Amino acid sequence: MTVAGGRFAPGHLGELTQLIPFEMVDEALSATRAVQSRLRDLPSRVVVYLVLAACLFPEVGYPGVWCKLTGALSGLPLATPTASALAQARRRIGAAPMRWLFGLLRGPAPTPHGSAARWRGLLVVAIDGTTLTVPDTPAVLTRFTKQAGNHGGTGYPQIRLLALVACGTRTLIDAVFGPTTAGETTYAPRLLPSLRPGMILLADRNFAAHKLITDISATGAHVLVRLKNGRRMPVLARYRDGSYLSVLGDLRVRVVDCEITITTAAGKHTGLYRLATTLIDHHRHPAAELTTLYHQRWEIETAYLELKSTILGGRVLRARTPEGIDQEIYALLVVYQLLRTAMADATNTQAGIDPDRAGFGIAWQTARDQIILAAGVFAGTVIDLAGTIGRHVLAGLLPARRLRVSPRIVKRAISKYQARGPRIDRTSYKATTSIDILTPALDNAPHPQTERPWG
């Protein structure tokens, strides 16, 4: 066990410190002018690691997090700060260092050539939003609001988080957040500077506004977006794979109408999907492959599950002021990115391992253990590409991804009464799918394709 000296000893994040070393944190503090004016019992660097560690231990208060950081440092002359002192230290550094660190660490994790992170040479990314719950305090309510609803609305204020995620590794390329009074499409333009040529962006129907799609296309990234089935799309040309050329506003797109049938032990369910893409060449990017690719959009939903359920455990955020909420959310995003990077580094050490076989819960729990042990703070003299976290991840690889379906309903209702009635089947089933590409008739209503006469 080796840590920093003197008052800086509690400033660590276990083995994750190797991904966010002292020099990086010091640079963040310097760049944001958050370095302490005099050396205190709680130096600013230590406070940064405290805030980050708190995201891994949401079940305990900040004094409890301090105990986690110092539990293995017996024999060292350490401060014993009160809860008030820890709160003052967090206010002193503010949110800017966390924002700076996220700006540095965000981005897709490196993956081997030919990995599942890319499709036909394009990095597959997805955009979507979620909400986080924050404390119901007068200070918080000056910026964030409670949402209305048919059943009394939300009991707590909420924030809207919108992220751009690399689907293959579920790493964060960028994220923005703010009040729920603004919708996802209002926040989306702030993520566009992070799009690049060589990407394909997957998005749901909420993002199918023609101006937004045009702005995304202007970044050089390609788009695959779902459209509402009732949206009328002019047929300008028909292609052999069943897709057709159309326009969204002034932007030329290719449209794929398809019928997807999901078969389980409980029966069959069939639905119509309409997808639009800026990938016009039907020879290089066949309609059937695009339809299969769109399923990768759900990787961002899994990322939100890991963030909100595995890390936070469904809890309300700690911070009770708007500035504190900014600090906590950026810290949460940094910690998530560190865990995902460690997992990708681990799977990269073995050929042929898909990153989505790495268990997030394993990495999260091992990282917590390493903090309590103050282990792996410094890299050893022997190069260890996987590390302790990586070895645990590789030892507990998940099975290859199975296709399963489950009803999208509340698992545990907030009242004692059954949500949506007592006859809802809440079982998850193994499933198979079949995809039929549909051809547009003259009235633009999709019909099953029986032949492919178009070039």
N, C-alpha and C positions, 0 to 999 in steps of 0.2 A: 504494500500500500504506500504510494507516493503521491503527495499533494503539494500545492503551493505552500510557501513558507509564511509564518507569522499570521497576521490578521487576514491574509488572503486564503488560508487553508480551507475554510468552508466553501469557497468559490469553485465548485466543480459540478459536473453532471455525469459522474461515473464514466463509463466507457464512451458515452456520447460526447464527452469533452474533446475527444480526438477529432470530431467533426465540427466542433465549435470551440476552438482552442482559446487560451487566454489572450493571445495576440489579436485575434479577431474581435473579441469582446472589448478589449482596450481600444482598438481602432474605432469601433462603433461608438463608444463613449466619447472619444476624442472628436470624432466627426460631428456628433450631435451636441457637443459642449456639455456633457453630463458627468465629466470626471469631477470627483470631490475636490473642493478647494483646499482641504487639509485631510490628512490621513485619519480616518475615523475607525471605530470598532467595526463598522459596517461599510467597508469600501464599496464604491459603486460597482466594481467588477463582481464582488460577492453578491450584491443585490440582484444583478442581472441573472446570475445562476440560480438564486433563490426563486425569482419569478418563473424562470423556466422549469425548475424542479417542481414548483407548485402545480404545474399542469400535469405532471405525472402522478401527483398525489392529491387529487381533488377531494378525497374523503377526509382530509385533515386540514386544520387551519395553518396559518403561516408559522406559528411557533412549532407546530408538529412537523412541518416541512424542514424547519431549521434543525430539528432533532434528527431527521433522516440524513441530512447533509453532514452532521457532526457525530453521528452515532459511532462511527468507526475511528474517530480521531481522538480517542481517549489518550490522555497524557500530554496533549498540546494545550497551550494557554489560549483558550477560546472565550469569546464574549458570550454572554447569556442575555440576549436582547429580549425586551418585553414585546408584546403584541403591538403596543403603541409605537415603539422604536422601529419595528419592522415596517409598519404602515408609513411612518415618516420617511423612511429610506426609500420605499417604493415611489412615493410621491416625488421625492427629490430627483430621481432619474427620469421619471416621466415615461411616455410611450415612444419617444423618438428613437432610442437605441434599439428597441424591439423592431420597430418599423425598418430601421436600417439593416438589421440582421436578416429579416425576412427578405428584403430586397436583394441581399447578397446570396442567400442560400436557395431561393426559389429557382425553379427550372427543372426540366426533365432529367432524371437520373440517367447516366450513361448505360447503354446496354450493348451486348455484342451484335455484330452485323448479322442480319437475318433473323433477329429475335421477333417475338410476337408483338413487340412495342410498335412495329411498323407494318404497314400494309402497302405492298407494291412500291416500297421505297418512301412512303409518306409516314411521318410521325402522326399517330392517331391520338387526338386530344378531344376533350369534351368540355362543354360549358353548361353550367346549371347553378341553381341557387338553393339555399336552405335558410332556416331561421335558427337563431340561438336565443335562449331565454336569459334575461338579465334581472337583477334584483329590483324589487318594487320600492324604490326610494324617491323622495322628492327631487334629488339631484339628477338621478337617472331619467326621470320623467320630463325633465327640461329638454331632453334630446330624443329619447326613444319613447314610443307609445305602445299601449296595449291594442291588440287587434280585436275588432268586433267579430261577432259570429252568431249563428242561430241558437247557440246554447250558452249564451252569456259572454262569449269572447274569451280571450286569454286572461288568466289571473295575473300574469306577470308581463312586463314590457318585453318586446322582442326586437332583435336586430336582424337585418337581412344580410346574408353572406353569399357572395357570388364568386365562384372559383373557375379557373381554367386548369384542367387536370390532364396529365399524360396517362392515357388509359392503360398502357402496358405495365407501368410501374406504380401508378396512382400517386405519383409525385406532383406537387403543386407547381404549376408554371406561373401563376399569378392569382391574386385574390383581392377583392374589394368588399367593403361592408359599410352599412349605414342604417338609417331608420327604415322601417317597413313601409313608411308612407310613400316611398319610391319603389317602383316595381323592378323586376329583374332586367327588363329591356332598357330601363333608365340607367342602371349600373353597367350594363354590358359594354358600352363604348369605351369605358375606362380600362377594359381588359384588352382591347384591340392592339395597342402598341406591343403586346407580348406575342402576337401572332407573327409567323414568318413564312416565307416560301418553303415548301417541303413539308408542310403540315396539312392534315385534313381535320377539320373541326366538325364534330358531331353535336347536333343540337335538337331539342324537342320542338313541338309546335309553337310554343310560346315565343320562340326567337325567329319566327318565319316572316317577320316584317321585311318588305323588299328593301327599304333603305338600310336596315341593319345588315342584311345579307350582302348588299352592294358594298357597304363599308368594310365588311369582313373580307370580301373578295379583293378589295383594293389593297389589302396588306400583302397579297401574294399567296395567302393560305387558301386552300380549297375548303368547300363546305359540303356537308351532307346533312340536310335538315328535313325533319318530318313536316308535312303540310296537313292541314285539315282536309278530310276526305271530300267535303263539299266545296272546296275551293276550285273554281273553274280555271283551268290552265289551257291556253290555246295550243293546239297541236301544229307545230311548224314543220316537223319532219319526223318520220318514224324510222326506228332502227331495228336491225335483225334480232337483237336480244329482247325486244318487247318494250324498251324504253322509247321516249320521244323527246324531241327538242321543243322547248317552250321559253317563256320569259317571265321573270319576276321584275315588274317595273321595266327598266331598260336593260336588265342583266339577263343574258342568255343562260339558261339552265337546262339540264336534262332531267326528266321526270320518270320515276319508276312507280307504277301502280302494282301492288302485289297483294296476294291473299295468303295469309299465314295460318296454318292449322297446327294447333298444339294438341298432342295426344297423350293422355295419361291413363292410369288405371281407372280413373273416375269418369272418363269419357273424352270427348273432343270439344275444342273451342276454336272457332275460326274468326279472324278479324281482317279488315282491310287496312292497308297501310299505303300512304302516298309519300314518297321521298323525292326531294329535289337536290341536285348536286351541280356544282360548277365544273365537274369532270365531264367534259362533253364527249370525249372519245370512247365510244362504246366497245371498240376492239380492245383497248388497253384496260378499261375498267368496266367489266360486264355487269349488267343489272343484277344478276343473281348474287354475285360477290358483294355488291354494294348493299343489298338487302341483308345479307349475313353480317357484314361489317357494322351495320347500324346498331346491332345488339350490344356492341362494345360501349355504347353510350352509358350503359348501366354501371360501368366501372366507377363513374363519379358518384353514383348513389352509394356504392359500397364504401368509397372514401369518406363520404359524410357519415355513414354508419360507424366507421372506425373512429372518426373524430368525436361524434356526439355520444355514442354508446360505449365504445371500448375505453376511450380516454376519459370522457366526462362522466360516464355512467348515467347519462340523462339528467345531470344536475344543473341547477342554475349557476351561472358564472358568479365568481366571488365579488368582483369589484363593485363598489357602490357609488361610483362617480363616473361620468362620461370619459374622462381622461384615463381613469383606472381600467375601464372596459376596453378602450383602445389598446392599452398596454397588455392586458390579459389576452385579448384575441390575437394580437401579433405574436405573443409568446406561445400561444396554443398552436398557431400555424407553423412557427419555427420548430417546435418539438415534434409535431406531426411529420414535417419534412425531414428532420434528422432520423426519425425512426424508419421512414420509407427509404431514405438513402442508405442506411445501414442494411436494410433488407435487400435492396438491389445489389449492393456491394457483395453480399453473401451469395446470392444466386448467380452472380457473374463469375464466381470462382469455379463453378461446375458447368460444363457444356450441356446444353439442351434442357436446362431447368427454366421453366416459365416463371417469371417473377410473381405471377398471381398464385403460385403454390406456396409462397412464403406466408406463414401465419402471423398476422399483425398482433394478435394477442400474445403470442410467444415473445415477439420482439419487445413489446410494451412491458411485459412482466419482467423479462431479463434486464431491461434497462433500469427498471425500478430497483431490482436487486443490486445492480452494480453501483447505484447511487448510495444505497444503504451501506454497502461494503467499501465505498470510496475506492473502487477497483477500476483499473484500466484508464486512469486519468491521463497518464502519459503512455505513448506507444513504446513498446519494448525494443530492444536492440535487434531482435529477429523480426523481419517483416511478417505481419499477420494480416492478410487481406480480409479475412472473415471476422476475426475477433470473437469474443465470448458471445455477444449477441448473435452474430452470424452463425456460429457453430450450433447454438440452440435452435435457430431457425432451420438450418439444414438438417438437423436431427429430427425435426418434427414437421417435415414438409407435408402439406396438404395433398390429398389425392388430386389427380388431374381433374380439371373443372368439369362438373357434371351439369347437364341441363335439368333444371328443376323449376317448378312453378309453385307459387303460393299466393293466396288472395291478398290484395293490397288493402288491408284493413287494420284497425287498431288491434294489436295483440291482446292488450289488457286495457279494458275500458276504464275511464276515470270514475265511473259510477258503478254501483253494484248490479246494474242491469246490462244485459247482453247488448253489445254494439251491433246494429243492423240486424237484430233479431236472433233467435236461438238456432236457426237452421243453417247458419253459415258454416261451411266446411273449412276449418282452419288448418287442414293438413297440408304439408308440403309434399308434392308428388314428383317423382322422376318423370321426365317427359321426353318426347321426340317431336320434331317439327318437320313440316313440309312447306315449301314455298312455291307458289305458282305466280309467275309474272303475268300480269293482266295487260291487255292491249286496249288502247282507248278507241271507243267508237266515235262516230261523228259528233255525237252529243256530249263527248268527253266523259261519259260514265264508263268506268272500267268494266271490261268483260274478259273472261278467261281466254288466254291465248291458245289456239289450236294449231297455228302454223306461224312461221317467221319469214314472211316474204320480202321484208324490207332490208336494204343495205345500209 
